[in-house]
Amino acid sequence: MRNCVEREGGRSIEGAPHIPLAELAERPDEVPAEGRLVVHCASGHRSSIAASLLRHGGRSEVYDLLRGYAARESAA
């Protein structure tokens, strides 16, 4: 759920689809339909919203990367 500026800055997870939160409702076919799904953003705020929307839409195995991509980078 990262925005374009964040992604262009080189901060992304390899192989992760890029669907900004503002475009999620317009691009549902790009979200994998089955299996575990982890959503992430820079701080965890937008990904929390996205995870909630996906769960509300019927996805059961949706997880939010807590504290966002920044926390993942600092843990590495």
mmJSON file of the N, C-alpha and C atoms, coordinates in Angstrom:
{"data_MODEL":{"atom_site":{
"group_PDB":["ATOM","ATOM","ATOM","ATOM","ATOM","ATOM","ATOM","ATOM","ATOM","ATOM","ATOM","ATOM","ATOM","ATOM","ATOM","ATOM","ATOM","ATOM","ATOM","ATOM","ATOM","ATOM","ATOM","ATOM","ATOM","ATOM","ATOM","ATOM","ATOM","ATOM","ATOM","ATOM","ATOM","ATOM","ATOM","ATOM","ATOM","ATOM","ATOM","ATOM","ATOM","ATOM","ATOM","ATOM","ATOM","ATOM","ATOM","ATOM","ATOM","ATOM","ATOM","ATOM","ATOM","ATOM","ATOM","ATOM","ATOM","ATOM","ATOM","ATOM","ATOM","ATOM","ATOM","ATOM","ATOM","ATOM","ATOM","ATOM","ATOM","ATOM","ATOM","ATOM","ATOM","ATOM","ATOM","ATOM","ATOM","ATOM","ATOM","ATOM","ATOM","ATOM","ATOM","ATOM","ATOM","ATOM","ATOM","ATOM","ATOM","ATOM","ATOM","ATOM","ATOM","ATOM","ATOM","ATOM","ATOM","ATOM","ATOM","ATOM","ATOM","ATOM","ATOM","ATOM","ATOM","ATOM","ATOM","ATOM","ATOM","ATOM","ATOM","ATOM","ATOM","ATOM","ATOM","ATOM","ATOM","ATOM","ATOM","ATOM","ATOM","ATOM","ATOM","ATOM","ATOM","ATOM","ATOM","ATOM","ATOM","ATOM","ATOM","ATOM","ATOM","ATOM","ATOM","ATOM","ATOM","ATOM","ATOM","ATOM","ATOM","ATOM","ATOM","ATOM","ATOM","ATOM","ATOM","ATOM","ATOM","ATOM","ATOM","ATOM","ATOM","ATOM","ATOM","ATOM","ATOM","ATOM","ATOM","ATOM","ATOM","ATOM","ATOM","ATOM","ATOM","ATOM","ATOM","ATOM","ATOM","ATOM","ATOM","ATOM","ATOM","ATOM","ATOM","ATOM","ATOM","ATOM","ATOM","ATOM","ATOM","ATOM","ATOM","ATOM","ATOM","ATOM","ATOM","ATOM","ATOM","ATOM","ATOM","ATOM","ATOM","ATOM","ATOM","ATOM","ATOM","ATOM","ATOM","ATOM","ATOM","ATOM","ATOM","ATOM","ATOM","ATOM","ATOM","ATOM","ATOM","ATOM","ATOM","ATOM","ATOM","ATOM","ATOM","ATOM","ATOM","ATOM","ATOM","ATOM","ATOM","ATOM","ATOM","ATOM","ATOM","ATOM","ATOM","ATOM"],
"id":[1,2,3,4,5,6,7,8,9,10,11,12,13,14,15,16,17,18,19,20,21,22,23,24,25,26,27,28,29,30,31,32,33,34,35,36,37,38,39,40,41,42,43,44,45,46,47,48,49,50,51,52,53,54,55,56,57,58,59,60,61,62,63,64,65,66,67,68,69,70,71,72,73,74,75,76,77,78,79,80,81,82,83,84,85,86,87,88,89,90,91,92,93,94,95,96,97,98,99,100,101,102,103,104,105,106,107,108,109,110,111,112,113,114,115,116,117,118,119,120,121,122,123,124,125,126,127,128,129,130,131,132,133,134,135,136,137,138,139,140,141,142,143,144,145,146,147,148,149,150,151,152,153,154,155,156,157,158,159,160,161,162,163,164,165,166,167,168,169,170,171,172,173,174,175,176,177,178,179,180,181,182,183,184,185,186,187,188,189,190,191,192,193,194,195,196,197,198,199,200,201,202,203,204,205,206,207,208,209,210,211,212,213,214,215,216,217,218,219,220,221,222,223,224,225,226,227,228],
"type_symbol":["N","C","C","N","C","C","N","C","C","N","C","C","N","C","C","N","C","C","N","C","C","N","C","C","N","C","C","N","C","C","N","C","C","N","C","C","N","C","C","N","C","C","N","C","C","N","C","C","N","C","C","N","C","C","N","C","C","N","C","C","N","C","C","N","C","C","N","C","C","N","C","C","N","C","C","N","C","C","N","C","C","N","C","C","N","C","C","N","C","C","N","C","C","N","C","C","N","C","C","N","C","C","N","C","C","N","C","C","N","C","C","N","C","C","N","C","C","N","C","C","N","C","C","N","C","C","N","C","C","N","C","C","N","C","C","N","C","C","N","C","C","N","C","C","N","C","C","N","C","C","N","C","C","N","C","C","N","C","C","N","C","C","N","C","C","N","C","C","N","C","C","N","C","C","N","C","C","N","C","C","N","C","C","N","C","C","N","C","C","N","C","C","N","C","C","N","C","C","N","C","C","N","C","C","N","C","C","N","C","C","N","C","C","N","C","C","N","C","C","N","C","C","N","C","C","N","C","C"],
"label_atom_id":["N","CA","C","N","CA","C","N","CA","C","N","CA","C","N","CA","C","N","CA","C","N","CA","C","N","CA","C","N","CA","C","N","CA","C","N","CA","C","N","CA","C","N","CA","C","N","CA","C","N","CA","C","N","CA","C","N","CA","C","N","CA","C","N","CA","C","N","CA","C","N","CA","C","N","CA","C","N","CA","C","N","CA","C","N","CA","C","N","CA","C","N","CA","C","N","CA","C","N","CA","C","N","CA","C","N","CA","C","N","CA","C","N","CA","C","N","CA","C","N","CA","C","N","CA","C","N","CA","C","N","CA","C","N","CA","C","N","CA","C","N","CA","C","N","CA","C","N","CA","C","N","CA","C","N","CA","C","N","CA","C","N","CA","C","N","CA","C","N","CA","C","N","CA","C","N","CA","C","N","CA","C","N","CA","C","N","CA","C","N","CA","C","N","CA","C","N","CA","C","N","CA","C","N","CA","C","N","CA","C","N","CA","C","N","CA","C","N","CA","C","N","CA","C","N","CA","C","N","CA","C","N","CA","C","N","CA","C","N","CA","C","N","CA","C","N","CA","C","N","CA","C","N","CA","C","N","CA","C","N","CA","C","N","CA","C"],
"label_alt_id":[null,null,null,null,null,null,null,null,null,null,null,null,null,null,null,null,null,null,null,null,null,null,null,null,null,null,null,null,null,null,null,null,null,null,null,null,null,null,null,null,null,null,null,null,null,null,null,null,null,null,null,null,null,null,null,null,null,null,null,null,null,null,null,null,null,null,null,null,null,null,null,null,null,null,null,null,null,null,null,null,null,null,null,null,null,null,null,null,null,null,null,null,null,null,null,null,null,null,null,null,null,null,null,null,null,null,null,null,null,null,null,null,null,null,null,null,null,null,null,null,null,null,null,null,null,null,null,null,null,null,null,null,null,null,null,null,null,null,null,null,null,null,null,null,null,null,null,null,null,null,null,null,null,null,null,null,null,null,null,null,null,null,null,null,null,null,null,null,null,null,null,null,null,null,null,null,null,null,null,null,null,null,null,null,null,null,null,null,null,null,null,null,null,null,null,null,null,null,null,null,null,null,null,null,null,null,null,null,null,null,null,null,null,null,null,null,null,null,null,null,null,null,null,null,null,null,null,null],
"label_comp_id":["MET","MET","MET","ARG","ARG","ARG","ASN","ASN","ASN","CYS","CYS","CYS","VAL","VAL","VAL","GLU","GLU","GLU","ARG","ARG","ARG","GLU","GLU","GLU","GLY","GLY","GLY","GLY","GLY","GLY","ARG","ARG","ARG","SER","SER","SER","ILE","ILE","ILE","GLU","GLU","GLU","GLY","GLY","GLY","ALA","ALA","ALA","PRO","PRO","PRO","HIS","HIS","HIS","ILE","ILE","ILE","PRO","PRO","PRO","LEU","LEU","LEU","ALA","ALA","ALA","GLU","GLU","GLU","LEU","LEU","LEU","ALA","ALA","ALA","GLU","GLU","GLU","ARG","ARG","ARG","PRO","PRO","PRO","ASP","ASP","ASP","GLU","GLU","GLU","VAL","VAL","VAL","PRO","PRO","PRO","ALA","ALA","ALA","GLU","GLU","GLU","GLY","GLY","GLY","ARG","ARG","ARG","LEU","LEU","LEU","VAL","VAL","VAL","VAL","VAL","VAL","HIS","HIS","HIS","CYS","CYS","CYS","ALA","ALA","ALA","SER","SER","SER","GLY","GLY","GLY","HIS","HIS","HIS","ARG","ARG","ARG","SER","SER","SER","SER","SER","SER","ILE","ILE","ILE","ALA","ALA","ALA","ALA","ALA","ALA","SER","SER","SER","LEU","LEU","LEU","LEU","LEU","LEU","ARG","ARG","ARG","HIS","HIS","HIS","GLY","GLY","GLY","GLY","GLY","GLY","ARG","ARG","ARG","SER","SER","SER","GLU","GLU","GLU","VAL","VAL","VAL","TYR","TYR","TYR","ASP","ASP","ASP","LEU","LEU","LEU","LEU","LEU","LEU","ARG","ARG","ARG","GLY","GLY","GLY","TYR","TYR","TYR","ALA","ALA","ALA","ALA","ALA","ALA","ARG","ARG","ARG","GLU","GLU","GLU","SER","SER","SER","ALA","ALA","ALA","ALA","ALA","ALA"],
"label_asym_id":["A","A","A","A","A","A","A","A","A","A","A","A","A","A","A","A","A","A","A","A","A","A","A","A","A","A","A","A","A","A","A","A","A","A","A","A","A","A","A","A","A","A","A","A","A","A","A","A","A","A","A","A","A","A","A","A","A","A","A","A","A","A","A","A","A","A","A","A","A","A","A","A","A","A","A","A","A","A","A","A","A","A","A","A","A","A","A","A","A","A","A","A","A","A","A","A","A","A","A","A","A","A","A","A","A","A","A","A","A","A","A","A","A","A","A","A","A","A","A","A","A","A","A","A","A","A","A","A","A","A","A","A","A","A","A","A","A","A","A","A","A","A","A","A","A","A","A","A","A","A","A","A","A","A","A","A","A","A","A","A","A","A","A","A","A","A","A","A","A","A","A","A","A","A","A","A","A","A","A","A","A","A","A","A","A","A","A","A","A","A","A","A","A","A","A","A","A","A","A","A","A","A","A","A","A","A","A","A","A","A","A","A","A","A","A","A","A","A","A","A","A","A","A","A","A","A","A","A"],
"label_entity_id":["1","1","1","1","1","1","1","1","1","1","1","1","1","1","1","1","1","1","1","1","1","1","1","1","1","1","1","1","1","1","1","1","1","1","1","1","1","1","1","1","1","1","1","1","1","1","1","1","1","1","1","1","1","1","1","1","1","1","1","1","1","1","1","1","1","1","1","1","1","1","1","1","1","1","1","1","1","1","1","1","1","1","1","1","1","1","1","1","1","1","1","1","1","1","1","1","1","1","1","1","1","1","1","1","1","1","1","1","1","1","1","1","1","1","1","1","1","1","1","1","1","1","1","1","1","1","1","1","1","1","1","1","1","1","1","1","1","1","1","1","1","1","1","1","1","1","1","1","1","1","1","1","1","1","1","1","1","1","1","1","1","1","1","1","1","1","1","1","1","1","1","1","1","1","1","1","1","1","1","1","1","1","1","1","1","1","1","1","1","1","1","1","1","1","1","1","1","1","1","1","1","1","1","1","1","1","1","1","1","1","1","1","1","1","1","1","1","1","1","1","1","1","1","1","1","1","1","1"],
"label_seq_id":[1,1,1,2,2,2,3,3,3,4,4,4,5,5,5,6,6,6,7,7,7,8,8,8,9,9,9,10,10,10,11,11,11,12,12,12,13,13,13,14,14,14,15,15,15,16,16,16,17,17,17,18,18,18,19,19,19,20,20,20,21,21,21,22,22,22,23,23,23,24,24,24,25,25,25,26,26,26,27,27,27,28,28,28,29,29,29,30,30,30,31,31,31,32,32,32,33,33,33,34,34,34,35,35,35,36,36,36,37,37,37,38,38,38,39,39,39,40,40,40,41,41,41,42,42,42,43,43,43,44,44,44,45,45,45,46,46,46,47,47,47,48,48,48,49,49,49,50,50,50,51,51,51,52,52,52,53,53,53,54,54,54,55,55,55,56,56,56,57,57,57,58,58,58,59,59,59,60,60,60,61,61,61,62,62,62,63,63,63,64,64,64,65,65,65,66,66,66,67,67,67,68,68,68,69,69,69,70,70,70,71,71,71,72,72,72,73,73,73,74,74,74,75,75,75,76,76,76],
"pdbx_PDB_ins_code":[null,null,null,null,null,null,null,null,null,null,null,null,null,null,null,null,null,null,null,null,null,null,null,null,null,null,null,null,null,null,null,null,null,null,null,null,null,null,null,null,null,null,null,null,null,null,null,null,null,null,null,null,null,null,null,null,null,null,null,null,null,null,null,null,null,null,null,null,null,null,null,null,null,null,null,null,null,null,null,null,null,null,null,null,null,null,null,null,null,null,null,null,null,null,null,null,null,null,null,null,null,null,null,null,null,null,null,null,null,null,null,null,null,null,null,null,null,null,null,null,null,null,null,null,null,null,null,null,null,null,null,null,null,null,null,null,null,null,null,null,null,null,null,null,null,null,null,null,null,null,null,null,null,null,null,null,null,null,null,null,null,null,null,null,null,null,null,null,null,null,null,null,null,null,null,null,null,null,null,null,null,null,null,null,null,null,null,null,null,null,null,null,null,null,null,null,null,null,null,null,null,null,null,null,null,null,null,null,null,null,null,null,null,null,null,null,null,null,null,null,null,null,null,null,null,null,null,null],
"Cartn_x":[0.825,0.0,0.873,2.075,3.016,2.674,2.924,2.659,3.836,3.666,4.675,5.987,5.947,7.168,8.012,7.38,8.111,8.748,7.996,8.505,9.647,9.523,10.576,11.848,11.723,12.881,13.635,13.221,13.918,13.489,12.45,11.991,10.814,11.103,10.05,10.516,9.593,9.902,9.873,10.961,11.087,9.922,9.333,8.229,6.857,6.808,5.52,4.803,3.518,2.767,2.641,2.553,2.44,1.042,0.22,-1.126,-1.312,-1.211,-1.431,-2.831,-2.957,-4.238,-5.341,-5.046,-6.054,-6.571,-5.821,-6.215,-6.722,-6.72,-7.078,-8.474,-9.45,-10.824,-10.971,-10.114,-10.182,-9.395,-8.546,-7.654,-7.741,-8.941,-9.062,-8.522,-8.539,-8.061,-6.552,-5.833,-4.386,-3.979,-4.933,-4.667,-4.832,-3.813,-3.948,-5.215,-5.947,-7.249,-7.148,-6.043,-5.919,-4.57,-4.494,-3.248,-3.069,-1.942,-1.632,-1.26,-1.687,-1.401,-0.911,0.288,0.843,0.869,0.237,0.23,1.188,1.819,2.774,2.776,3.202,3.404,4.591,4.833,5.996,5.856,4.706,4.558,3.601,2.775,1.793,0.378,0.211,-1.137,-1.984,-1.488,-2.256,-2.44,-1.424,-1.559,-2.599,-2.738,-3.779,-5.163,-5.335,-6.605,-6.841,-5.8,-5.925,-6.264,-5.612,-5.898,-7.35,-7.833,-9.225,-10.18,-9.884,-10.732,-10.728,-9.57,-9.477,-10.231,-10.115,-10.865,-12.368,-12.763,-14.179,-14.684,-13.795,-14.151,-14.14,-13.844,-13.923,-12.62,-11.485,-10.198,-10.012,-9.582,-9.414,-7.959,-7.027,-5.617,-4.884,-5.251,-4.625,-3.891,-2.639,-1.805,-1.2,-0.993,-0.439,0.973,1.948,3.317,3.352,3.379,3.304,4.41,4.049,4.946,5.571,5.103,5.478,6.863,7.184,8.444,9.643,9.487,10.581,11.015,10.06,10.393,11.11,10.731,11.38,12.831,13.081,14.442,15.308,14.769,15.563,15.857,15.033,15.244,16.307,16.584,17.539,18.967],
"Cartn_y":[-1.179,0.0,1.247,1.062,2.17,3.111,4.402,5.337,5.359,5.999,5.976,6.609,7.684,8.355,7.408,6.684,5.742,4.648,4.128,3.053,3.536,4.743,5.297,5.545,5.736,5.941,4.655,3.566,2.299,1.504,1.94,1.243,0.349,-0.91,-1.863,-3.259,-4.175,-5.57,-6.302,-6.962,-7.64,-8.59,-8.473,-9.34,-8.891,-7.838,-7.365,-6.536,-6.835,-5.99,-4.583,-3.599,-2.213,-1.697,-1.564,-1.01,0.034,1.31,2.341,2.227,2.578,2.489,3.208,4.371,5.144,4.422,3.427,2.694,1.28,0.882,-0.491,-0.887,-0.023,-0.342,-0.464,0.223,0.204,-0.949,-1.61,-2.642,-3.971,-4.421,-5.634,-6.895,-6.942,-8.139,-8.328,-7.298,-7.4,-7.941,-8.071,-8.629,-10.14,-10.897,-12.357,-12.817,-13.73,-14.153,-15.168,-15.887,-16.951,-16.874,-17.562,-17.631,-16.452,-16.468,-15.383,-14.133,-13.01,-11.725,-10.773,-10.236,-9.254,-7.92,-6.921,-5.583,-4.708,-3.752,-2.886,-1.492,-0.539,0.837,1.366,2.657,3.201,3.117,3.476,3.56,2.534,1.906,0.951,1.486,2.782,3.371,2.974,3.246,2.924,1.419,0.64,-0.812,-1.358,-0.736,-1.148,-0.932,0.206,0.49,-0.499,-0.75,-1.678,-3.078,-3.537,-4.869,-4.959,-3.916,-3.885,-3.957,-3.186,-3.204,-4.587,-5.202,-6.528,-7.573,-7.497,-8.425,-8.204,-6.959,-6.629,-7.157,-7.22,-7.729,-9.236,-9.918,-11.371,-12.125,-11.428,-12.111,-12.495,-13.723,-14.144,-14.118,-14.382,-14.43,-13.166,-12.045,-10.764,-10.296,-9.944,-9.503,-8.148,-7.352,-6.012,-6.024,-5.536,-5.422,-4.302,-4.678,-3.702,-2.67,-1.441,-0.283,-0.072,-0.785,-0.52,-0.945,-0.523,-0.892,-0.335,0.82,1.425,0.506,-0.144,-1.066,-2.297,-2.743,-3.895,-3.559,-2.338,-1.916,-1.833,-1.308,-1.139,-2.482,-3.49,-4.812,-5.604,-5.202,-5.95,-5.711],
"Cartn_z":[0.0,0.0,0.0,-0.44,-0.48,-1.623,-1.407,-2.494,-3.46,-4.573,-5.636,-5.205,-4.434,-3.995,-3.143,-2.237,-1.402,-2.25,-3.171,-4.015,-4.9,-5.456,-6.301,-5.505,-4.207,-3.345,-3.054,-3.674,-3.506,-2.298,-1.617,-0.423,-0.795,-1.033,-1.374,-0.999,-0.985,-0.716,-2.051,-2.377,-3.665,-3.913,-5.099,-5.501,-5.032,-4.212,-3.703,-4.762,-5.025,-5.951,-5.374,-6.229,-5.787,-6.104,-5.066,-5.22,-4.116,-4.453,-3.434,-2.828,-1.568,-0.868,-1.634,-2.182,-2.907,-4.148,-4.631,-5.832,-5.544,-4.286,-3.921,-4.401,-4.213,-4.61,-6.123,-6.87,-8.333,-8.954,-8.156,-8.696,-7.932,-7.597,-6.779,-7.461,-8.774,-9.479,-9.368,-8.939,-8.79,-7.427,-6.518,-5.195,-5.288,-4.883,-4.942,-4.218,-4.833,-4.302,-3.174,-3.097,-2.088,-1.387,-0.261,0.489,1.412,2.109,3.04,2.27,2.813,2.19,3.274,3.088,4.018,3.301,3.893,3.313,4.114,3.431,4.108,3.504,4.311,3.879,4.679,4.659,5.356,6.882,7.416,8.87,9.469,8.634,9.13,9.157,8.965,9.028,7.817,6.616,5.409,5.251,5.614,5.473,6.439,7.594,8.537,7.932,7.275,6.608,5.477,4.68,3.553,4.032,5.092,5.633,6.082,6.72,7.165,5.97,4.928,3.729,3.073,2.997,2.382,3.201,4.529,5.392,5.222,5.185,5.003,3.666,2.685,1.365,1.259,2.366,2.369,2.49,2.481,2.641,4.099,4.362,5.75,6.216,5.344,5.749,5.304,5.917,5.621,6.871,6.69,7.799,7.463,8.484,8.341,8.918,8.167,8.657,9.687,10.972,12.055,11.969,12.191,12.156,10.786,9.783,8.406,7.972,6.792,6.152,6.934,7.549,8.313,9.445,10.109,11.194,10.652,9.475,8.848,8.546,8.035,7.705,8.95,10.05,11.265,11.934,11.678,12.272,11.511,10.278,9.438,9.841],
"occupancy":[1.0,1.0,1.0,1.0,1.0,1.0,1.0,1.0,1.0,1.0,1.0,1.0,1.0,1.0,1.0,1.0,1.0,1.0,1.0,1.0,1.0,1.0,1.0,1.0,1.0,1.0,1.0,1.0,1.0,1.0,1.0,1.0,1.0,1.0,1.0,1.0,1.0,1.0,1.0,1.0,1.0,1.0,1.0,1.0,1.0,1.0,1.0,1.0,1.0,1.0,1.0,1.0,1.0,1.0,1.0,1.0,1.0,1.0,1.0,1.0,1.0,1.0,1.0,1.0,1.0,1.0,1.0,1.0,1.0,1.0,1.0,1.0,1.0,1.0,1.0,1.0,1.0,1.0,1.0,1.0,1.0,1.0,1.0,1.0,1.0,1.0,1.0,1.0,1.0,1.0,1.0,1.0,1.0,1.0,1.0,1.0,1.0,1.0,1.0,1.0,1.0,1.0,1.0,1.0,1.0,1.0,1.0,1.0,1.0,1.0,1.0,1.0,1.0,1.0,1.0,1.0,1.0,1.0,1.0,1.0,1.0,1.0,1.0,1.0,1.0,1.0,1.0,1.0,1.0,1.0,1.0,1.0,1.0,1.0,1.0,1.0,1.0,1.0,1.0,1.0,1.0,1.0,1.0,1.0,1.0,1.0,1.0,1.0,1.0,1.0,1.0,1.0,1.0,1.0,1.0,1.0,1.0,1.0,1.0,1.0,1.0,1.0,1.0,1.0,1.0,1.0,1.0,1.0,1.0,1.0,1.0,1.0,1.0,1.0,1.0,1.0,1.0,1.0,1.0,1.0,1.0,1.0,1.0,1.0,1.0,1.0,1.0,1.0,1.0,1.0,1.0,1.0,1.0,1.0,1.0,1.0,1.0,1.0,1.0,1.0,1.0,1.0,1.0,1.0,1.0,1.0,1.0,1.0,1.0,1.0,1.0,1.0,1.0,1.0,1.0,1.0,1.0,1.0,1.0,1.0,1.0,1.0,1.0,1.0,1.0,1.0,1.0,1.0],
"B_iso_or_equiv":[0.0,0.0,0.0,0.0,0.0,0.0,0.0,0.0,0.0,0.0,0.0,0.0,0.0,0.0,0.0,0.0,0.0,0.0,0.0,0.0,0.0,0.0,0.0,0.0,0.0,0.0,0.0,0.0,0.0,0.0,0.0,0.0,0.0,0.0,0.0,0.0,0.0,0.0,0.0,0.0,0.0,0.0,0.0,0.0,0.0,0.0,0.0,0.0,0.0,0.0,0.0,0.0,0.0,0.0,0.0,0.0,0.0,0.0,0.0,0.0,0.0,0.0,0.0,0.0,0.0,0.0,0.0,0.0,0.0,0.0,0.0,0.0,0.0,0.0,0.0,0.0,0.0,0.0,0.0,0.0,0.0,0.0,0.0,0.0,0.0,0.0,0.0,0.0,0.0,0.0,0.0,0.0,0.0,0.0,0.0,0.0,0.0,0.0,0.0,0.0,0.0,0.0,0.0,0.0,0.0,0.0,0.0,0.0,0.0,0.0,0.0,0.0,0.0,0.0,0.0,0.0,0.0,0.0,0.0,0.0,0.0,0.0,0.0,0.0,0.0,0.0,0.0,0.0,0.0,0.0,0.0,0.0,0.0,0.0,0.0,0.0,0.0,0.0,0.0,0.0,0.0,0.0,0.0,0.0,0.0,0.0,0.0,0.0,0.0,0.0,0.0,0.0,0.0,0.0,0.0,0.0,0.0,0.0,0.0,0.0,0.0,0.0,0.0,0.0,0.0,0.0,0.0,0.0,0.0,0.0,0.0,0.0,0.0,0.0,0.0,0.0,0.0,0.0,0.0,0.0,0.0,0.0,0.0,0.0,0.0,0.0,0.0,0.0,0.0,0.0,0.0,0.0,0.0,0.0,0.0,0.0,0.0,0.0,0.0,0.0,0.0,0.0,0.0,0.0,0.0,0.0,0.0,0.0,0.0,0.0,0.0,0.0,0.0,0.0,0.0,0.0,0.0,0.0,0.0,0.0,0.0,0.0,0.0,0.0,0.0,0.0,0.0,0.0],
"pdbx_formal_charge":[null,null,null,null,null,null,null,null,null,null,null,null,null,null,null,null,null,null,null,null,null,null,null,null,null,null,null,null,null,null,null,null,null,null,null,null,null,null,null,null,null,null,null,null,null,null,null,null,null,null,null,null,null,null,null,null,null,null,null,null,null,null,null,null,null,null,null,null,null,null,null,null,null,null,null,null,null,null,null,null,null,null,null,null,null,null,null,null,null,null,null,null,null,null,null,null,null,null,null,null,null,null,null,null,null,null,null,null,null,null,null,null,null,null,null,null,null,null,null,null,null,null,null,null,null,null,null,null,null,null,null,null,null,null,null,null,null,null,null,null,null,null,null,null,null,null,null,null,null,null,null,null,null,null,null,null,null,null,null,null,null,null,null,null,null,null,null,null,null,null,null,null,null,null,null,null,null,null,null,null,null,null,null,null,null,null,null,null,null,null,null,null,null,null,null,null,null,null,null,null,null,null,null,null,null,null,null,null,null,null,null,null,null,null,null,null,null,null,null,null,null,null,null,null,null,null,null,null],
"auth_seq_id":[1,1,1,2,2,2,3,3,3,4,4,4,5,5,5,6,6,6,7,7,7,8,8,8,9,9,9,10,10,10,11,11,11,12,12,12,13,13,13,14,14,14,15,15,15,16,16,16,17,17,17,18,18,18,19,19,19,20,20,20,21,21,21,22,22,22,23,23,23,24,24,24,25,25,25,26,26,26,27,27,27,28,28,28,29,29,29,30,30,30,31,31,31,32,32,32,33,33,33,34,34,34,35,35,35,36,36,36,37,37,37,38,38,38,39,39,39,40,40,40,41,41,41,42,42,42,43,43,43,44,44,44,45,45,45,46,46,46,47,47,47,48,48,48,49,49,49,50,50,50,51,51,51,52,52,52,53,53,53,54,54,54,55,55,55,56,56,56,57,57,57,58,58,58,59,59,59,60,60,60,61,61,61,62,62,62,63,63,63,64,64,64,65,65,65,66,66,66,67,67,67,68,68,68,69,69,69,70,70,70,71,71,71,72,72,72,73,73,73,74,74,74,75,75,75,76,76,76],
"auth_comp_id":["MET","MET","MET","ARG","ARG","ARG","ASN","ASN","ASN","CYS","CYS","CYS","VAL","VAL","VAL","GLU","GLU","GLU","ARG","ARG","ARG","GLU","GLU","GLU","GLY","GLY","GLY","GLY","GLY","GLY","ARG","ARG","ARG","SER","SER","SER","ILE","ILE","ILE","GLU","GLU","GLU","GLY","GLY","GLY","ALA","ALA","ALA","PRO","PRO","PRO","HIS","HIS","HIS","ILE","ILE","ILE","PRO","PRO","PRO","LEU","LEU","LEU","ALA","ALA","ALA","GLU","GLU","GLU","LEU","LEU","LEU","ALA","ALA","ALA","GLU","GLU","GLU","ARG","ARG","ARG","PRO","PRO","PRO","ASP","ASP","ASP","GLU","GLU","GLU","VAL","VAL","VAL","PRO","PRO","PRO","ALA","ALA","ALA","GLU","GLU","GLU","GLY","GLY","GLY","ARG","ARG","ARG","LEU","LEU","LEU","VAL","VAL","VAL","VAL","VAL","VAL","HIS","HIS","HIS","CYS","CYS","CYS","ALA","ALA","ALA","SER","SER","SER","GLY","GLY","GLY","HIS","HIS","HIS","ARG","ARG","ARG","SER","SER","SER","SER","SER","SER","ILE","ILE","ILE","ALA","ALA","ALA","ALA","ALA","ALA","SER","SER","SER","LEU","LEU","LEU","LEU","LEU","LEU","ARG","ARG","ARG","HIS","HIS","HIS","GLY","GLY","GLY","GLY","GLY","GLY","ARG","ARG","ARG","SER","SER","SER","GLU","GLU","GLU","VAL","VAL","VAL","TYR","TYR","TYR","ASP","ASP","ASP","LEU","LEU","LEU","LEU","LEU","LEU","ARG","ARG","ARG","GLY","GLY","GLY","TYR","TYR","TYR","ALA","ALA","ALA","ALA","ALA","ALA","ARG","ARG","ARG","GLU","GLU","GLU","SER","SER","SER","ALA","ALA","ALA","ALA","ALA","ALA"],
"auth_asym_id":["A","A","A","A","A","A","A","A","A","A","A","A","A","A","A","A","A","A","A","A","A","A","A","A","A","A","A","A","A","A","A","A","A","A","A","A","A","A","A","A","A","A","A","A","A","A","A","A","A","A","A","A","A","A","A","A","A","A","A","A","A","A","A","A","A","A","A","A","A","A","A","A","A","A","A","A","A","A","A","A","A","A","A","A","A","A","A","A","A","A","A","A","A","A","A","A","A","A","A","A","A","A","A","A","A","A","A","A","A","A","A","A","A","A","A","A","A","A","A","A","A","A","A","A","A","A","A","A","A","A","A","A","A","A","A","A","A","A","A","A","A","A","A","A","A","A","A","A","A","A","A","A","A","A","A","A","A","A","A","A","A","A","A","A","A","A","A","A","A","A","A","A","A","A","A","A","A","A","A","A","A","A","A","A","A","A","A","A","A","A","A","A","A","A","A","A","A","A","A","A","A","A","A","A","A","A","A","A","A","A","A","A","A","A","A","A","A","A","A","A","A","A","A","A","A","A","A","A"],
"auth_atom_id":["N","CA","C","N","CA","C","N","CA","C","N","CA","C","N","CA","C","N","CA","C","N","CA","C","N","CA","C","N","CA","C","N","CA","C","N","CA","C","N","CA","C","N","CA","C","N","CA","C","N","CA","C","N","CA","C","N","CA","C","N","CA","C","N","CA","C","N","CA","C","N","CA","C","N","CA","C","N","CA","C","N","CA","C","N","CA","C","N","CA","C","N","CA","C","N","CA","C","N","CA","C","N","CA","C","N","CA","C","N","CA","C","N","CA","C","N","CA","C","N","CA","C","N","CA","C","N","CA","C","N","CA","C","N","CA","C","N","CA","C","N","CA","C","N","CA","C","N","CA","C","N","CA","C","N","CA","C","N","CA","C","N","CA","C","N","CA","C","N","CA","C","N","CA","C","N","CA","C","N","CA","C","N","CA","C","N","CA","C","N","CA","C","N","CA","C","N","CA","C","N","CA","C","N","CA","C","N","CA","C","N","CA","C","N","CA","C","N","CA","C","N","CA","C","N","CA","C","N","CA","C","N","CA","C","N","CA","C","N","CA","C","N","CA","C","N","CA","C","N","CA","C","N","CA","C","N","CA","C","N","CA","C","N","CA","C"],
"pdbx_PDB_model_num":[1,1,1,1,1,1,1,1,1,1,1,1,1,1,1,1,1,1,1,1,1,1,1,1,1,1,1,1,1,1,1,1,1,1,1,1,1,1,1,1,1,1,1,1,1,1,1,1,1,1,1,1,1,1,1,1,1,1,1,1,1,1,1,1,1,1,1,1,1,1,1,1,1,1,1,1,1,1,1,1,1,1,1,1,1,1,1,1,1,1,1,1,1,1,1,1,1,1,1,1,1,1,1,1,1,1,1,1,1,1,1,1,1,1,1,1,1,1,1,1,1,1,1,1,1,1,1,1,1,1,1,1,1,1,1,1,1,1,1,1,1,1,1,1,1,1,1,1,1,1,1,1,1,1,1,1,1,1,1,1,1,1,1,1,1,1,1,1,1,1,1,1,1,1,1,1,1,1,1,1,1,1,1,1,1,1,1,1,1,1,1,1,1,1,1,1,1,1,1,1,1,1,1,1,1,1,1,1,1,1,1,1,1,1,1,1,1,1,1,1,1,1,1,1,1,1,1,1]
}}}
